[in-house]
Amino acid sequence: MPDFHHLLLFMAAGWLLNLTPGPDVLYIVTNSLRSGARAGIVAGLGITAGCFVHIFAAALGVSALLATSATAFAVLKWAGAAYLLWIGVRLLLSKAPQVTPDLAALAAAEPPRSLKAIWRGGFWTNVLNPKVAIFFLAFVPQFIAPDASNKALAFVLLGALFNLNAIPVNAGWALAAAWMARRDSVQRGMHWLDRVAGAMFIGFGIKLALSDNRVQ
């Protein structure tokens, strides 16, 4: 596990990255608009459960790769760095979102779903998104010490912390969804959030590319 300073950095990065709008946020917001904040929170919990599937699967993959050779580690490192840089550049170049009241209209037009169905939808929306697994493979290993005795366990613990760290953020999206989806000023603020997150992704990508970790 990282030291206290790096652990705080890890948690802060997790909050910022989870604040960035994406498919999971859209799922939470639309369900919150359609059926209230409770439905949005349940949608977020379904997404959280789906993330745990990726965490355990990625931990097994990282463990196997790191135990194989330094070449395998280098391949993972460069692939992860390229992916993080790609996300960062895409966020930096993204255009300001337009006001989309149709989102609320679309949510209101659809019939309400049971909380079980909403949870299940969030779970599968996340599990079936391969980019989530790639993200964990790219992001989490940066905070694992090269001399860690059990890298797979460290990956699972950090992944679980990242995932649980996202729950209050997801709940916040659910509680504020109706207000945030209908106001120009907030949508413009989300554009600047994209810029901050993009710069952060690029920084992590450069850090990963320049790292000299070795397989122990």
C-alpha positions in Angstrom: 0.0 0.0 0.0 1.2 3.6 -0.6 2.2 5.9 2.2 -0.3 8.3 3.8 0.5 11.1 1.4 0.1 9.0 -1.7 -3.0 7.5 -0.3 -4.6 10.9 0.1 -3.5 11.7 -3.4 -5.1 8.5 -4.6 -8.4 9.3 -2.9 -8.4 12.9 -4.2 -7.7 11.7 -7.7 -10.6 9.2 -7.3 -13.0 11.9 -6.3 -12.1 14.1 -9.2 -12.2 11.4 -11.7 -15.6 10.2 -10.5 -16.9 13.7 -10.7 -16.1 13.8 -14.4 -19.3 13.1 -16.4 -19.4 9.8 -18.3 -21.6 6.8 -19.1 -22.0 5.9 -15.4 -22.9 9.4 -14.4 -25.4 9.6 -17.2 -27.0 6.4 -16.0 -27.3 7.8 -12.5 -28.6 11.1 -13.6 -31.3 9.7 -15.9 -32.6 7.3 -13.3 -32.6 10.1 -10.7 -34.5 12.3 -13.0 -37.0 9.6 -13.8 -37.6 8.1 -10.4 -36.0 10.4 -7.8 -32.7 10.5 -5.9 -33.3 7.0 -4.3 -33.3 5.4 -7.8 -30.2 7.3 -8.7 -28.4 6.1 -5.6 -29.4 2.5 -6.3 -28.1 3.0 -9.9 -24.8 4.1 -8.4 -24.7 1.1 -6.1 -25.2 -1.2 -9.1 -22.3 0.5 -10.9 -20.2 0.1 -7.8 -20.9 -3.7 -7.7 -20.0 -3.9 -11.4 -16.7 -2.2 -10.7 -15.7 -4.9 -8.2 -15.9 -7.4 -11.0 -13.4 -5.4 -13.0 -11.2 -4.9 -9.9 -10.9 -8.7 -9.2 -10.4 -9.6 -12.9 -7.8 -6.9 -13.3 -6.0 -7.9 -10.2 -5.5 -11.4 -11.5 -4.3 -10.0 -14.8 -1.9 -7.6 -13.2 -0.5 -10.3 -10.9 0.1 -12.6 -13.8 1.7 -10.0 -15.9 4.0 -8.7 -13.2 5.1 -12.1 -12.2 6.0 -13.0 -15.8 8.8 -10.7 -16.8 10.0 -7.1 -16.9 9.0 -7.0 -20.6 5.4 -7.8 -19.7 5.5 -5.0 -17.1 6.8 -2.6 -19.7 4.1 -3.5 -22.2 1.4 -2.9 -19.5 3.1 0.4 -18.5 3.2 1.8 -22.1 -0.3 0.6 -22.9 -1.6 2.2 -19.7 0.3 5.4 -20.3 -1.0 5.7 -23.9 -4.6 5.1 -22.7 -4.3 7.7 -19.9 -2.8 10.3 -22.4 -5.6 9.6 -24.9 -8.3 10.2 -22.3 -6.6 13.4 -21.1 -6.2 14.8 -24.6 -9.8 13.9 -25.4 -11.1 15.7 -22.3 -8.9 18.8 -22.9 -10.2 19.1 -26.5 -13.9 18.4 -25.6 -16.4 21.1 -26.6 -18.6 22.8 -24.0 -21.8 20.8 -23.7 -25.0 22.4 -24.9 -28.0 22.8 -22.7 -30.0 19.6 -23.1 -33.5 19.8 -21.5 -34.3 16.8 -23.7 -32.5 14.7 -21.2 -35.1 15.4 -18.5 -37.9 15.1 -21.0 -36.5 11.7 -22.2 -36.2 10.5 -18.6 -39.7 11.6 -17.7 -41.2 10.0 -20.9 -39.9 6.5 -20.0 -41.9 4.4 -17.6 -40.5 4.0 -14.0 -38.5 0.8 -13.3 -38.1 -1.2 -10.1 -35.1 -0.5 -7.9 -34.0 -4.1 -8.6 -34.0 -3.5 -12.3 -32.2 -0.1 -11.9 -29.5 -1.8 -9.8 -29.1 -4.6 -12.3 -28.9 -2.2 -15.2 -26.1 -0.2 -13.5 -24.3 -3.5 -12.7 -24.3 -4.7 -16.3 -23.7 -1.3 -17.8 -20.4 -1.2 -15.9 -19.4 -4.9 -16.2 -19.9 -4.9 -20.0 -17.8 -1.8 -20.5 -14.2 -3.0 -21.2 -12.8 0.5 -20.8 -13.5 0.2 -17.1 -11.1 -2.8 -16.8 -8.5 -1.0 -18.9 -8.8 2.1 -16.7 -8.1 0.1 -13.5 -5.1 -1.6 -15.2 -3.8 1.8 -16.2 -4.5 3.8 -13.0 -4.2 1.6 -9.9 -0.7 0.1 -10.6 0.9 3.6 -10.3 0.2 3.5 -6.5 1.5 0.0 -5.9 5.0 0.0 -4.5 7.5 -1.9 -6.7 8.7 -3.9 -3.6 5.1 -4.8 -2.5 5.1 -8.5 -1.4 1.7 -9.2 -2.8 0.9 -6.9 -5.7 -2.4 -8.6 -6.5 -3.7 -8.0 -2.9 -2.5 -4.4 -3.0 -4.3 -3.9 -6.3 -7.6 -5.3 -4.9 -7.3 -3.1 -1.7 -6.6 0.0 -3.8 -9.3 -0.8 -6.3 -11.8 -1.4 -3.5 -10.8 1.9 -1.9 -11.3 3.7 -5.2 -14.6 2.1 -5.7 -16.0 2.8 -2.2 -14.6 6.3 -2.5 -16.9 6.8 -5.5 -20.1 6.0 -3.5 -20.6 9.5 -2.0 -19.8 11.1 -5.4 -22.4 8.9 -7.1 -24.9 9.8 -4.3 -24.1 13.4 -4.9 -24.9 13.1 -8.6 -28.2 11.4 -7.8 -29.2 14.1 -5.3 -28.3 17.0 -7.5 -29.2 15.5 -10.9 -32.4 17.4 -11.5 -30.8 20.7 -10.6 -27.6 20.1 -12.5 -29.3 18.9 -15.7 -31.5 22.0 -16.1 -29.0 24.9 -15.6 -26.6 26.5 -18.1 -24.1 27.6 -15.5 -23.6 24.2 -14.0 -23.2 22.6 -17.5 -20.5 25.2 -18.3 -18.8 24.4 -15.0 -18.8 20.7 -16.0 -16.8 21.7 -19.1 -14.0 23.1 -16.9 -14.1 20.0 -14.8 -13.3 18.1 -18.0 -10.3 20.3 -18.4 -9.0 19.7 -14.9 -9.6 16.0 -15.2 -7.9 15.9 -18.7 -4.8 17.6 -17.3 -4.8 15.1 -14.5 -5.0 12.1 -16.8 -2.1 13.5 -18.9 -0.1 13.9 -15.8 -0.7 10.4 -14.7 0.1 9.1 -18.2 3.4 10.9 -18.2 4.2 9.7 -14.7 3.5 6.1 -15.7 5.6 6.4 -19.0 8.6 7.8 -17.1 8.4 5.3 -14.2 11.2 2.8 -13.9 9.5 0.1 -11.8 10.9 -3.4 -12.1 9.3 -6.7 -11.5 10.5 -8.1 -8.2 
